[in-house]
Every structure is written in C-alpha cells, then in structure tokens.
C-alpha cells in the first residue's frame, strides 16, 4: 500500500495556489488600472464604430428614457422603438454614445495639454536648475506668481473674451500643467549637475546643450514621466470642471463635464444622465493615479528597496 500520497495535486490546493498567484500579480502590477485605461483608450479611438447612435441624434419619444434594466418604462412607452443601454438624456440622446464620444474629447484634451505643459515646464526646470543665478530666481518667482493667480477666474475671463473653444481649454490646461513640473525638475537638476560625470563632461569641452540633453535629462526622465501620469487625472477633472461651469468645451460638444452639467437639473428624475459620466471620470482618474503611484514606487530606488 502506497502511503506517500501526493497532496500537491489536489484540486483544492491547486485552486488556492492559482488564486494566490492571481492576487500576487494584481498586487504587484497595476493590472486593473491598465485594463480600465486600455478600455477607455479603445472606446475613445473607435467611438464612431462601436457607438449605437450618433452623439447628437435626438429621439423626442425617448426623452429621459431610463437604462435598459428599467423594463417598466419601455413597456409603458411602446412607441419608443429605441432601447438605451444606459438611458437617454432630456432630449432623447443616448447616454452611452455621448460617453463614448466624450471620452475622445476629454482624453485628447488632457493628453495634448499635458504634453505641452510637461515640455514647457521641464525645459524651464532644466535651464533654471542648470544655470542658477538670475535665471533660476526669475523662473521660481514666475512659478510663484502663476500659482497665486485664481485659475477659475482666468478660465472664465478667457471664455468670455475668446468664447468656448477647444483650443482655449487646451491652452488653459497646459498653463495649469507647466508650473507643477518646474520645481521638481529643477530640484533633480540641482543634484545631478554636481555629479562627477557632469564635471568631466565640462572639462572635456562639452557644450551646455549637450550636457543638458545627454547627461542630465536622462536622469530626470523618470521624474517627468511619473509627474505626468499623476497629473493626467487632475487635468481631466479640470476639463470637466470648466465644462461644468460653462467655461470649457462648447455645450453642444459631448464631453463628460458637459454631460454632468446638463444632468444636474435632472438628478431627481433622470439620475443616469450625470451618474454614468461621473463614474467614468472616477474610474479614469483613479486608474491614472494608481498607475502613477506604481511608477513612482517602481522607479524610486528608496521605495523599491522596501517592496
């Protein structure tokens, strides 16, 4: 009789081992945030192909139609031939379709504004930290002055002066993004420029531009990328806030902020108009922030030693 029973192949232990491996991967890698962001990017890119309706297509018979699981409303309105997965707004436009197209606008505005702001802020931080003196002092005081200005007042003034345009929102958000990078990049440059390899490059006759681009900039790329990921969520919230206040994207353009602004008057009777865009903003902002935290922990040697 064989007394050596192989318990490692039992179904219960295999299931526990597989479950622990899955939990380990989820804890170790940002699987859920990357999955959510990938879905949002896919929706934004292929919105015209996967949308059930047009973003401005109106069906007055489906005004304030509830989501598809509210079957009582559809049974009581047999003349409405359209079934809305996430409901319709106050003029019969499909909420799901407008969310798909709103993802295109919101994500595009945030990414373009972030890229412009990061490039400008990083360049100023590099130059200020490397040269110091008057350039450093002037750059830091400019950042202080800009941070002291009321952003919402500037945004409303720009909307009144130039009108509600997409490029106006991009410029405003780029102005929000640039100041946050200057101090962090400058602090890194102040440390890196004292390293021996930078001093040897100066002795070898390398130009300031070459030293900045070949020797200092690679050392701050990690910081720039982490800061950029952490600010994407803030820019999406800023765009939604401006659209909600009427100082952002034009009202006829479907964005998540505009949808929440339009749905605030219908919260008691048609809560889905504002609820689902708000959930989309919540998921994207939290996913981007979690991914940025993971990058920071992954690329910071001090934090990596603790993991």
C-alpha positions, 0 to 999 in steps of 0.5 A: 500500500502506497502511503506517500500520497501526493497532496500537491495535486489536489484540486483544492490546493491547486485552486488556492495556489492559482488564486494566490498567484492571481492576487500576487500579480494584481498586487504587484502590477497595476493590472486593473488600472491598465485594463480600465485605461486600455478600455477607455483608450479603445472606446475613445479611438473607435467611438464612431464604430462601436457607438449605437447612435450618433452623439447628437441624434435626438429621439423626442419619444425617448426623452429621459428614457431610463437604462435598459434594466428599467423594463417598466418604462419601455413597456409603458412607452411602446412607441419608443422603438429605441432601447438605451443601454444606459438611458437617454438624456432630456432630449432623447440622446443616448447616454452611452454614445455621448460617453463614448464620444466624450471620452475622445474629447476629454482624453485628447484634451488632457493628453495634448495639454499635458504634453505641452505643459510637461515640455514647457515646464521641464525645459524651464526646470532644466535651464533654471536648475542648470544655470542658477543665478538670475535665471533660476530666481526669475523662473521660481518667482514666475512659478510663484506668481502663476500659482497665486493667480485664481485659475477659475477666474482666468478660465472664465475671463478667457471664455468670455473674451475668446468664447468656448473653444477647444483650443482655449481649454487646451491652452488653459490646461497646459498653463495649469500643467507647466508650473507643477513640473518646474520645481521638481525638475529643477530640484533633480537638476540641482543634484545631478549637475554636481555629479562627477560625470557632469564635471568631466563632461565640462572639462572635456569641452562639452557644450551646455546643450549637450550636457543638458540633453545627454547627461542630465535629462536622462536622469530626470526622465523618470521624474517627468514621466511619473509627474505626468501620469499623476497629473493626467487625472487632475487635468481631466477633472479640470476639463470637466470642471470648466465644462461644468461651469460653462467655461470649457468645451462648447455645450453642444460638444459631448464631453463628460463635464458637459454631460454632468452639467446638463444632468444636474437639473435632472438628478431627481428624475433622470439620475443616469444622465450625470451618474454614468459620466461621473463614474467614468471620470472616477474610474479614469482618474483613479486608474491614472493615479494608481498607475502613477503611484506604481511608477513612482514606487517602481522607479524610486530606488528608496521605495523599491528597496522596501517592496 
